[in-house]
Amino acid sequence: MRTTITADRLQNLFQAFRDRNDSAFFRIAEGIIAEELAANHYNVATDLQKALGKEKKAMGNSANKVAELTALPPKDKRNGEDLLWFIDTTAAPVVLFAKPTELKISRLLQEHRRAAVLSKHGYSPKTKLLFWGPPGCGKTLTAHYLAYELGLPLGIVRLNAVISSFLGDTASHLHKVFARLKSTPMVLLLDEADALAKARDDPNDVGELKRVVNSLLQALDAFSTTNSILIAASNHQYLFDPALWRRFDDIIEFPPPTVQKREAFLKYLLNGVHFEGVVPELAKKMVSLSYADIQRVVIEAVKTMLLAEKETLKTVDVIEQLETWKTSLQSAQRRKGAKRK
């Protein structure tokens, strides 16, 4: 029987079965079936689908339990706004890590996949993480990647709903979010966490900030489940209250991409595009760009090519979009500086 199943896929499938992680098991299995279909192995895919269908039924369709739990996110009692929103994690995101970052992420996954081994000796996997680094360098995408690899939903805290002008409401919202995190296995991303975690000696604070930070500290201390992962992400981590740093199990940096990573990302973005040019040369010209910036520039270049009904993308076309993006960014920065004055 001819298949495209790789050893890594099988290993992940067996680990999910061993750890009784039903959602991860079904996600990986369905991914294998999709790959077999893409490779035109219809008989194999059909047989696997039938076997998976029987297994899902036998296990009480437990893969849907998380969906049921996340159907009604916690809300603001005053206006009914959702404090969390959930995104689909069934598709594997493309993430390029710096080596130190990759080692830490791999270790984190290993700890969660083998949590039972750690538990036998009185240890638990890391569950509270701080991601820091410039915008567009992979913090949010890595939260998605972790959720995908562990078969968990990804919840994102809606800061505009959590932060309230009403006295005490922000702390109450945090309590609701952490209560859901404790009761529902998930990866929870608290993006722009410095908005909630600024140092309590901020001279502009009128007292509410101290209460919010204290509430966040208490919530972190009380967070003890090993079934969920909390990720606080920040571009300004040094604004954090010093007491918060000690609450994280690990602090992971997401640096700007090196020229080698920029080159690899460009090759991924240009896959399937008829490109006439030198990718390494293009990577060098993007020295100041994040992954998000590179993607924005390349997408604009490809769209321009398509709208012009051209069949080939050239280096000069991408550089043109790069210069346009840089000009727009510089203009925005000048306006921002003028407003501060």
Beta strands, then each sheet from edge to edge (+ up, - down):
strand 1: 84-87
strand 2: 128-132
strand 3: 154-157
strand 4: 187-190
strand 5: 229-234
strand 6: 250-253
strand 7: 275-276
strand 8: 313-314
sheet 1: 1+ 3- 4- 5- 2- 6-
sheet 2: 7+ 8+
end
